[in-house]
């Protein structure tokens, strides 16, 4: 008995795998865990894992606000030599100058800016906190992905961009560029391959009166798109590089030529709210937004011979004649308004096609699909962005494009009935044997990409919309063995790993504004 008791105690005192394995082994394992949520779960399992995973948890930094930075900086003073392991950074802090706003100091304390009594909607970094951030950024030498969001970008930030030799993905959204750039650098030598510029503008101090300096004089920062290794470019009307960079009078002298490696162009435009007349009012969209893009986009695409993807809500203005046969022969994915998409599909061997903002009647829509099918019946992906739902669309698609792998139909206003969705697979989807992704949902009516999350879709007898969605597609399991992803509401996505597996439902908090036509 005494011997058994000692053996039991010895078993209990044996070190666990977490305690017995060397720290270097766990560091290597944690470095290969891709999901930050998984790392958070690992860190909460035991004290040793919390300490050993801290480097991995800080390889993808999000510093959107001064509060986040002030809270996170002490960790870097405690855990040394983490800087070389940072691979991505989202930065969104601006140093306080003057005016209304709350100032966050290095220790996290908060003070009020000038103009007491004014609303304080923004928080800014104190000079000390801002200096600490810049000092830290200089040591993040291995960053591959950088995002600037909702901040003022100065010469210092451009120097940072040029110092990152491994930077391949750069995103600039809702940022203001400083008015003067003293030390202009050659962006063509940058290693970036994926560039996104959305909602950018020229910085103007709220106290300055500079009527003779236009707000759109930002050709130098926009020339980031001239990086000669660039493969993907995403812009909106605020970053009209076709006009301000590649069509500038001194573009050739400054080396602003179209990158020979450029393969993907995505042009984004604001969605207007759905009104009672389903019309877009001029007051809802600014002048630059309503006139963009113009013919410069078409001429740019003709010259960019390496292009494989073009996605734009407007390819050319109305009444403009184009020669689709002049577009790059390598074009594989194309999305544009219905008339233009038909022309391109007739002369280019595209595998993915998008018909944007289709405002046609049912008969005209079916004729358009039939015209496309006459040339491209073997499409792998089809996108239909419609101004309203039409019951004839899905039957026509299933009849004309039997090799589809992905079908996406989004629309404004009320959608299909419950009976239609229940019978969708046995009646129509059964003809699409290779289909693995189906997206069929109403777009948010407020013009944003943030969906609602109702309690029910059709039947309030279910305990939740998740239960209702699972029951809705029960008949599909038999007829669609290859289906892996289904989205019947903008706010919910159903996925499964293999045929016969249970459907997992995830909430969608924000829809993608960029459609990559992936299949």
C-alpha positions, -999 to 999 in steps of 0.1 A, spaced: 0 0 0 28 24 9 46 16 -23 14 23 -43 10 56 -25 45 67 -34 39 57 -70 8 78 -71 26 108 -57 54 104 -82 29 103 -111 12 135 -98 46 152 -95 57 144 -131 60 176 -151 33 183 -177 42 186 -214 40 224 -209 65 223 -181 89 196 -195 94 208 -231 122 234 -236 110 270 -241 126 272 -276 102 244 -287 71 263 -276 84 295 -291 87 278 -324 53 262 -322 36 295 -312 53 313 -341 34 290 -365 0 294 -350 -17 318 -375 -49 328 -356 -46 355 -329 -78 341 -313 -61 307 -309 -30 324 -294 -53 342 -269 -68 308 -259 -33 293 -256 -21 322 -234 -51 318 -210 -44 281 -205 -15 285 -181 10 310 -168 39 295 -187 21 296 -220 10 332 -213 46 342 -209 60 322 -238 33 333 -263 37 370 -257 61 373 -287 37 356 -310 8 376 -298 26 408 -306 37 399 -341 5 414 -356 1 448 -339 -30 469 -339 -24 504 -327 -55 523 -339 -58 547 -310 -34 564 -286 -50 545 -258 -40 512 -273 -5 523 -277 -1 537 -242 -15 504 -228 8 482 -249 42 500 -248 51 488 -213 51 452 -225 79 460 -249 100 474 -221 95 442 -201 99 417 -229 130 425 -248 140 417 -284 104 413 -297 107 440 -325 123 418 -351 94 394 -349 67 420 -358 53 411 -392 23 435 -395 12 468 -380 -21 488 -381 -13 524 -371 -38 551 -365 -24 578 -342 -17 614 -348 3 639 -327 -18 667 -311 -14 701 -326 -43 724 -316 -80 724 -314 -107 702 -297 -96 667 -287 -84 646 -259 -46 641 -255 -33 607 -244 1 608 -226 28 582 -224 14 568 -191 -21 566 -205 -34 597 -187 -58 619 -205 -59 657 -208 -80 682 -227 -70 701 -258 -75 737 -264 -109 753 -271 -125 742 -239 -162 736 -243 -159 723 -278 -169 686 -285 -140 662 -282 -146 634 -307 -110 625 -314 -80 614 -292 -45 624 -301 -10 614 -289 10 637 -268 44 647 -282 61 622 -257 38 593 -267 42 601 -304 80 602 -301 80 569 -283 59 553 -311 83 566 -338 112 553 -319 96 519 -317 87 519 -354 123 524 -364 130 490 -349 103 471 -367 125 462 -396 107 430 -407 72 443 -412 56 428 -443 22 444 -440 16 481 -430 -18 499 -426 -22 536 -419 -57 544 -409 -75 577 -398 -43 596 -392 -20 624 -406 9 611 -426 41 631 -426 76 629 -441 86 607 -411 61 580 -422 73 580 -458 108 575 -445 95 546 -424 79 531 -455 112 533 -474 131 517 -446 110 485 -446 128 463 -470 103 434 -466 72 456 -470 49 438 -495 14 451 -485 6 488 -478 -28 502 -470 -37 539 -465 -73 546 -456 -90 578 -443 -57 596 -440 -45 631 -446 -11 638 -462 10 667 -450 10 697 -474 47 699 -478 70 669 -485 105 683 -483 125 652 -490 106 635 -518 118 600 -524 116 576 -553 86 554 -547 93 533 -578 120 514 -559 97 503 -531 91 465 -527 54 467 -522 32 443 -542 -3 451 -529 -13 488 -525 -47 501 -512 -55 538 -510 -90 548 -499 -105 581 -485 -72 600 -487 -69 638 -488 -44 666 -484 -39 678 -448 -50 714 -440 -47 729 -406 -81 740 -394 -67 775 -385 -50 781 -418 -66 799 -447 -50 786 -479 -76 791 -506 -50 789 -534 -38 754 -525 -61 727 -539 -71 698 -517 -63 672 -544 -26 682 -548 -13 648 -535 4 635 -566 36 626 -546 19 603 -521 -3 588 -548 28 579 -568 32 550 -544 13 532 -572 43 535 -594 63 510 -574 77 488 -602 70 455 -584 33 463 -578 9 434 -585 -25 446 -570 -39 482 -568 -71 492 -550 -83 528 -550 -114 550 -549 -121 585 -563 -99 602 -536 -69 584 -551 -74 589 -588 -39 577 -599 -50 574 -635 -54 612 -636 -29 625 -610 0 601 -615 1 581 -648 -15 610 -668 5 638 -651 23 662 -674 57 652 -659 50 615 -653 77 603 -677 103 626 -663 95 615 -627 96 578 -636 59 573 -631 53 544 -655 28 516 -652 44 487 -634 50 458 -657 40 433 -629 6 449 -623 -21 422 -625 -51 433 -605 -70 466 -605 -99 473 -581 -119 505 -582 -143 511 -554 -172 535 -552 -196 544 -524 -230 526 -524 -259 550 -521 -287 542 -496 -317 525 -510 -345 551 -513 -382 546 -519 -376 552 -556 -344 531 -556 -326 561 -571 -293 577 -564 -296 614 -555 -268 637 -565 -266 652 -530 -255 618 -517 -223 616 -537 -197 643 -541 -186 656 -575 -154 637 -576 -172 605 -567 -199 609 -594 -174 617 -622 -150 589 -613 -136 569 -631 -134 586 -665 -119 575 -698 -84 575 -682 -91 542 -666 -99 526 -699 -67 540 -715 -47 528 -685 -60 493 -688 -52 492 -725 -16 501 -717 -12 477 -687 -5 446 -707 0 423 -676 -35 429 -662 -55 398 -652 -83 413 -631 -103 445 -636 -132 453 -612 -149 486 -614 -185 499 -610 -179 522 -640 -154 513 -668 -161 543 -691 -187 571 -690 -219 567 -708 -219 571 -746 -182 563 -747 -171 539 -774 -144 513 -765 -125 487 -783 -125 456 -760 -101 437 -782 -74 463 -772 -75 451 -735 -47 428 -723 -51 392 -737 -42 379 -702 -75 392 -688 -91 364 -667 -115 383 -643 -136 412 -652 -165 430 -635 -182 462 -648 -217 474 -658 -237 449 -678 -232 464 -713 -195 466 -709 -191 432 -693 -209 416 -723 -185 433 -748 -154 421 -729 -167 386 -724 -172 383 -762 -135 389 -770 -116 379 -739 -114 344 -724 -125 354 -689 -131 328 -662 -149 351 -638 -174 377 -648 -192 404 -628 -223 423 -640 -224 454 -617 -255 474 -608 -279 456 -632 -310 477 -634 -327 458 -662 -360 440 -665 -362 402 -662 -363 397 -699 -334 420 -707 -314 403 -679 -319 368 -693 -310 380 -728 -278 395 -714 -269 362 -696 -277 343 -728 -253 366 -748 -225 360 -723 -232 322 -723 -228 322 -761 -191 330 -756 -183 319 -721 -206 291 -710 -176 276 -691 -174 305 -666 -161 294 -631 -174 324 -612 -204 347 -619 -213 379 -600 -247 396 -604 -250 429 -585 -287 438 -591 -309 468 -582 -337 444 -573 -344 406 -569 -357 386 -599 -369 350 -596 -358 342 -632 -321 349 -626 -311 317 -608 -330 293 -632 -313 311 -661 -279 309 -646 -282 272 -637 -293 264 -673 -266 285 -690 -234 281 -668 -231 245 -656 -194 247 -648 -198 274 -621 -178 270 -589 -190 301 -573 -222 321 -578 -228 354 -561 -261 374 -565 -265 405 -543 -295 429 -546 -313 458 -532 -347 454 -516 -368 423 -507 -354 390 -518 -366 354 -525 -393 337 -504 -387 308 -480 -403 283 -504 -380 294 -532 -349 289 -510 -360 255 -498 -365 242 -534 -334 260 -547 -311 230 -546 -333 203 -560 -348 225 -587 -317 245 -598 -284 240 -579 -284 203 -587 -274 213 -622 -242 230 -610 -222 199 -599 -190 219 -593 -205 247 -572 -188 251 -538 -198 287 -529 -233 303 -531 -239 339 -519 -275 351 -523 -285 380 -501 -298 416 -498 -273 444 -494 -276 467 -463 -301 494 -471 -282 522 -455 -255 522 -481 -228 508 -458 -212 474 -457 -223 467 -421 -251 441 -421 -279 437 -395 -284 406 -374 -321 399 -370 -335 372 -347 -352 354 -376 -353 353 -414 -388 340 -421 -401 319 -392 -401 332 -357 -409 298 -342 -372 289 -343 -351 298 -313 -325 316 -334 -317 326 -369 -288 302 -368 -312 273 -362 -335 285 -390 -307 288 -415 -295 253 -408 -330 239 -413 -335 260 -444 -308 242 -463 -314 206 -450 -327 196 -485 -295 209 -500 -272 183 -485 -284 156 -508 -282 176 -541 -251 197 -535 -223 175 -522 -195 199 -532 -211 229 -515 -188 243 -488 -200 279 -482 -235 294 -482 -246 330 -475 -283 337 -476 -282 367 -454 -256 395 -454 -250 390 -416 -244 352 -416 -222 328 -434 -225 290 -432 -195 268 -439 -186 231 -437 -153 212 -442 -165 182 -461 -196 165 -475 -220 155 -447 -203 177 -421 -225 199 -399 -228 235 -411 -210 261 -389 -225 296 -388 -205 327 -383 -216 363 -379 -204 388 -405 -197 421 -390 -186 439 -421 -190 429 -458 -160 431 -481 -161 463 -502 -137 447 -527 -148 417 -548 -118 398 -560 -139 374 -582 -121 344 -565 -133 309 -574 
